[in-house]
Amino acid sequence: MALYDIEWKRSARKELKKLPRETIPKVMTAIGGLAEYPHPIGSRKIIGSEHACRIRIGDYRIVYSVESGRLVIEIIRVRHRKDVYRNLT
């Protein structure tokens, strides 16, 4: 199975830096796992979006888009669960 490339939106990188220090390694491990398997157990498709999915890491959510044709995963958001879906377009 081919590995997917991981691309980050600039805003998602900024959000990652604002997370608590103990959460960042867990998030990075989960994102690294997406390169091998883009739809892990527990991932959910976001309603109203064609390619966006989310995975949970404790109280935090990673919203990402999968482009199977190009083998690319774009990390869109990394936020607390109360804020992640606000103004998601």
MDTraj code that builds the backbone (N, CA, C; nanometers):
import mdtraj as md
import numpy as np

residues = "MET ALA LEU TYR ASP ILE GLU TRP LYS ARG SER ALA ARG LYS GLU LEU LYS LYS LEU PRO ARG GLU THR ILE PRO LYS VAL MET THR ALA ILE GLY GLY LEU ALA GLU TYR PRO HIS PRO ILE GLY SER ARG LYS ILE ILE GLY SER GLU HIS ALA CYS ARG ILE ARG ILE GLY ASP TYR ARG ILE VAL TYR SER VAL GLU SER GLY ARG LEU VAL ILE GLU ILE ILE ARG VAL ARG HIS ARG LYS ASP VAL TYR ARG ASN LEU THR".split()
xyz = np.array([
    [0.0840, -0.1184, 0.0000],
    [0.0000, 0.0000, 0.0000],
    [0.0883, 0.1245, 0.0000],
    [0.0564, 0.2195, -0.0840],
    [0.1342, 0.3423, -0.0960],
    [0.1060, 0.4351, 0.0221],
    [0.2068, 0.5098, 0.0616],
    [0.1907, 0.6062, 0.1692],
    [0.1393, 0.7384, 0.1144],
    [0.0538, 0.8013, 0.1913],
    [0.0019, 0.9325, 0.1559],
    [0.0997, 1.0391, 0.2036],
    [0.1075, 1.1493, 0.1301],
    [0.1851, 1.2651, 0.1737],
    [0.0962, 1.3483, 0.2648],
    [0.1571, 1.4056, 0.3681],
    [0.0844, 1.4905, 0.4616],
    [0.1189, 1.6356, 0.4309],
    [0.0169, 1.7164, 0.4061],
    [0.0342, 1.8603, 0.3855],
    [-0.0447, 1.9329, 0.4930],
    [0.0084, 2.0437, 0.5396],
    [-0.0541, 2.1219, 0.6452],
    [-0.0975, 2.2574, 0.5923],
    [-0.2152, 2.3016, 0.6314],
    [-0.2523, 2.4410, 0.6097],
    [-0.1741, 2.5225, 0.7123],
    [-0.1391, 2.6428, 0.6779],
    [-0.0629, 2.7288, 0.7690],
    [-0.1389, 2.7505, 0.8999],
    [-0.2689, 2.7675, 0.8916],
    [-0.3490, 2.7892, 1.0118],
    [-0.3480, 2.6664, 1.1037],
    [-0.3440, 2.5477, 1.0450],
    [-0.3401, 2.4249, 1.1258],
    [-0.2069, 2.4137, 1.2003],
    [-0.0976, 2.4557, 1.1381],
    [0.0328, 2.4559, 1.2068],
    [0.0304, 2.5497, 1.3268],
    [-0.0318, 2.6652, 1.3102],
    [-0.0423, 2.7612, 1.4203],
    [-0.1269, 2.7041, 1.5336],
    [-0.2356, 2.6369, 1.4980],
    [-0.3215, 2.5763, 1.5996],
    [-0.2479, 2.4671, 1.6763],
    [-0.1659, 2.3906, 1.6068],
    [-0.0889, 2.2844, 1.6716],
    [0.0045, 2.3426, 1.7772],
    [0.0671, 2.4543, 1.7474],
    [0.1598, 2.5169, 1.8417],
    [0.0904, 2.5675, 1.9669],
    [-0.0402, 2.5933, 1.9591],
    [-0.1154, 2.6452, 2.0732],
    [-0.1692, 2.5348, 2.1654],
    [-0.1567, 2.4094, 2.1237],
    [-0.2071, 2.2982, 2.2049],
    [-0.1199, 2.2791, 2.3284],
    [-0.1748, 2.2150, 2.4333],
    [-0.0933, 2.1822, 2.5508],
    [0.0227, 2.0899, 2.5124],
    [0.1362, 2.1062, 2.5775],
    [0.2579, 2.0295, 2.5448],
    [0.2369, 1.8787, 2.5492],
    [0.1573, 1.8299, 2.6425],
    [0.1383, 1.6852, 2.6539],
    [0.0497, 1.6296, 2.5423],
    [-0.0237, 1.7134, 2.4737],
    [-0.1137, 1.6700, 2.3670],
    [-0.0442, 1.6629, 2.2313],
    [0.0553, 1.7465, 2.2091],
    [0.1204, 1.7563, 2.0782],
    [0.1791, 1.6226, 2.0308],
    [0.2519, 1.5465, 2.1142],
    [0.3036, 1.4175, 2.0645],
    [0.1933, 1.3189, 2.0251],
    [0.0818, 1.3196, 2.0965],
    [-0.0295, 1.2312, 2.0631],
    [-0.0892, 1.2690, 1.9276],
    [-0.1032, 1.3989, 1.9040],
    [-0.1575, 1.4476, 1.7773],
    [-0.0636, 1.4121, 1.6625],
    [0.0660, 1.4330, 1.6813],
    [0.1631, 1.4032, 1.5761],
    [0.1677, 1.2536, 1.5437],
    [0.1540, 1.1691, 1.6444],
    [0.1501, 1.0247, 1.6214],
    [0.0276, 0.9864, 1.5391],
    [-0.0867, 1.0457, 1.5732],
    [-0.2097, 1.0162, 1.4990],
    [-0.1991, 1.0629, 1.3546],
    [-0.1400, 1.1795, 1.3327],
    [-0.1252, 1.2316, 1.1971],
    [-0.0271, 1.1454, 1.1180],
    [0.0785, 1.0992, 1.1811],
    [0.1717, 1.0091, 1.1138],
    [0.1048, 0.8801, 1.0712],
    [0.0112, 0.8312, 1.1514],
    [-0.0634, 0.7107, 1.1165],
    [-0.1551, 0.7305, 0.9979],
    [-0.1995, 0.8542, 0.9752],
    [-0.2865, 0.8820, 0.8605],
    [-0.2139, 0.8590, 0.7285],
    [-0.0825, 0.8767, 0.7269],
    [-0.0054, 0.8570, 0.6034],
    [-0.0160, 0.7126, 0.5556],
    [-0.0266, 0.6197, 0.6483],
    [-0.0356, 0.4784, 0.6125],
    [-0.1806, 0.4357, 0.5879],
    [-0.2692, 0.4813, 0.6736],
    [-0.4096, 0.4437, 0.6620],
    [-0.4954, 0.5678, 0.6854],
    [-0.5470, 0.6323, 0.5804],
    [-0.6150, 0.7607, 0.5941],
    [-0.7537, 0.7559, 0.6591],
    [-0.8093, 0.6378, 0.6757],
    [-0.9401, 0.6262, 0.7400],
    [-0.9299, 0.5264, 0.8557],
    [-0.8649, 0.5669, 0.9658],
    [-0.8496, 0.4737, 1.0783],
    [-0.9834, 0.4483, 1.1478],
    [-0.9852, 0.3486, 1.2323],
    [-1.1058, 0.3191, 1.3103],
    [-1.1360, 0.4413, 1.3962],
    [-1.2594, 0.4842, 1.3938],
    [-1.3012, 0.6007, 1.4711],
    [-1.3051, 0.7295, 1.3906],
    [-1.2551, 0.7274, 1.2683],
    [-1.2624, 0.8488, 1.1866],
    [-1.4050, 0.8649, 1.1357],
    [-1.4466, 0.9870, 1.1212],
    [-1.5812, 1.0162, 1.0750],
    [-1.5749, 1.1172, 0.9619],
    [-1.6617, 1.1000, 0.8634],
    [-1.6737, 1.1964, 0.7549],
    [-1.7528, 1.3148, 0.8072],
    [-1.7139, 1.4352, 0.7689],
    [-1.7838, 1.5545, 0.8123],
    [-1.9008, 1.5788, 0.7172],
    [-2.0190, 1.5874, 0.7737],
    [-2.1407, 1.6062, 0.6952],
    [-2.1352, 1.7411, 0.6241],
    [-2.1700, 1.7417, 0.4978],
    [-2.1703, 1.8640, 0.4199],
    [-2.0395, 1.8913, 0.3493],
    [-1.9435, 1.8034, 0.3672],
    [-1.8143, 1.8196, 0.3016],
    [-1.7878, 1.6962, 0.2168],
    [-1.7250, 1.7174, 0.1036],
    [-1.7035, 1.6060, 0.0117],
    [-1.5879, 1.5153, 0.0550],
    [-1.4785, 1.5745, 0.1014],
    [-1.3596, 1.4954, 0.1319],
    [-1.3125, 1.5057, 0.2766],
    [-1.3710, 1.5915, 0.3582],
    [-1.3203, 1.6159, 0.4929],
    [-1.3638, 1.5071, 0.5909],
    [-1.2695, 1.4700, 0.6778],
    [-1.2927, 1.3725, 0.7839],
    [-1.2352, 1.4278, 0.9130],
    [-1.2645, 1.3611, 1.0242],
    [-1.2058, 1.4013, 1.1500],
    [-1.1710, 1.2782, 1.2322],
    [-1.0688, 1.2934, 1.3141],
    [-1.0357, 1.1922, 1.4139],
    [-1.0250, 1.2636, 1.5476],
    [-1.0494, 1.1897, 1.6554],
    [-1.0403, 1.2498, 1.7873],
    [-0.9168, 1.2007, 1.8599],
    [-0.8581, 1.2932, 1.9321],
    [-0.7455, 1.2653, 2.0199],
    [-0.7832, 1.3279, 2.1538],
    [-0.8441, 1.2503, 2.2412],
    [-0.8923, 1.3045, 2.3681],
    [-0.9983, 1.4100, 2.3427],
    [-0.9762, 1.5310, 2.3951],
    [-1.0704, 1.6410, 2.3764],
    [-1.0408, 1.7219, 2.2517],
    [-0.9465, 1.6782, 2.1709],
    [-0.9059, 1.7523, 2.0515],
    [-0.9463, 1.6767, 1.9258],
    [-0.9659, 1.7516, 1.8177],
    [-1.0051, 1.6932, 1.6905],
    [-0.9082, 1.7371, 1.5826],
    [-0.8803, 1.6454, 1.4918],
    [-0.7993, 1.6751, 1.3737],
    [-0.8925, 1.6643, 1.2543],
    [-0.9101, 1.7725, 1.1818],
    [-0.9934, 1.7735, 1.0615],
    [-0.8978, 1.7712, 0.9431],
    [-0.9215, 1.6778, 0.8529],
    [-0.8314, 1.6614, 0.7393],
    [-0.9099, 1.6249, 0.6148],
    [-0.8462, 1.6464, 0.5007],
    [-0.9056, 1.6163, 0.3718],
    [-0.8208, 1.5103, 0.3030],
    [-0.8854, 1.4126, 0.2408],
    [-0.8148, 1.3038, 0.1728],
    [-0.8364, 1.3163, 0.0223],
    [-0.7270, 1.3211, -0.0518],
    [-0.7326, 1.3203, -0.1979],
    [-0.6696, 1.1894, -0.2441],
    [-0.7514, 1.0891, -0.2685],
    [-0.7023, 0.9558, -0.3024],
    [-0.6325, 0.9513, -0.4381],
    [-0.6740, 1.0350, -0.5302],
    [-0.6129, 1.0361, -0.6629],
    [-0.4674, 1.0792, -0.6602],
    [-0.4352, 1.1753, -0.5745],
    [-0.2976, 1.2261, -0.5642],
    [-0.2224, 1.1667, -0.4455],
    [-0.2890, 1.0881, -0.3615],
    [-0.2318, 1.0328, -0.2386],
    [-0.1812, 1.1439, -0.1468],
    [-0.2709, 1.2396, -0.1180],
    [-0.2368, 1.3534, -0.0328],
    [-0.3424, 1.3668, 0.0761],
    [-0.2956, 1.3923, 0.1985],
    [-0.3829, 1.4259, 0.3099],
    [-0.3462, 1.5668, 0.3527],
    [-0.4462, 1.6553, 0.3573],
    [-0.4223, 1.7925, 0.4009],
    [-0.4843, 1.8109, 0.5389],
    [-0.4023, 1.8506, 0.6343],
    [-0.4501, 1.8787, 0.7690],
    [-0.5111, 2.0183, 0.7671],
    [-0.6397, 2.0266, 0.7990],
    [-0.7129, 2.1525, 0.7900],
    [-0.7195, 2.2226, 0.9249],
    [-0.7506, 2.1486, 1.0298],
    [-0.7643, 2.2067, 1.1642],
    [-0.7184, 2.1096, 1.2707],
    [-0.6655, 2.1658, 1.3787],
    [-0.6308, 2.0901, 1.4992],
    [-0.6755, 2.1780, 1.6157],
    [-0.7907, 2.1469, 1.6718],
    [-0.8478, 2.2321, 1.7776],
    [-0.9193, 2.1493, 1.8828],
    [-0.9564, 2.2186, 1.9906],
    [-1.0389, 2.1594, 2.0944],
    [-1.1770, 2.1297, 2.0358],
    [-1.2419, 2.0292, 2.0881],
    [-1.3687, 1.9845, 2.0318],
    [-1.4771, 2.0906, 2.0342],
    [-1.4716, 2.1849, 2.1271],
    [-1.5757, 2.2874, 2.1327],
    [-1.5609, 2.3924, 2.0227],
    [-1.4410, 2.4051, 1.9653],
    [-1.4143, 2.5100, 1.8664],
    [-1.3937, 2.4590, 1.7247],
    [-1.3689, 2.3318, 1.7059],
    [-1.3200, 2.2815, 1.5779],
    [-1.4198, 2.2964, 1.4637],
    [-1.5481, 2.2884, 1.4905],
    [-1.6460, 2.2902, 1.3818],
    [-1.7002, 2.4297, 1.3521],
    [-1.6593, 2.5302, 1.4296],
    [-1.7059, 2.6665, 1.4051],
    [-1.6427, 2.7213, 1.2790],
    [-1.7252, 2.7754, 1.1929],
    [-1.6813, 2.8375, 1.0686],
    [-1.5975, 2.7431, 0.9814],
    [-1.6291, 2.6165, 0.9841],
    [-1.5597, 2.5183, 0.9004],
    [-1.6213, 2.5213, 0.7609],
    [-1.5397, 2.5579, 0.6626],
    [-1.5906, 2.5634, 0.5249],
    [-1.5038, 2.4819, 0.4343],
])
top = md.Topology()
chain = top.add_chain()
for i, resn in enumerate(residues, 1):
    res = top.add_residue(resn, chain, resSeq=i)
    for name in ("N", "CA", "C"):
        top.add_atom(name, md.element.get_by_symbol(name[0]), res)
traj = md.Trajectory(xyz[None], top)
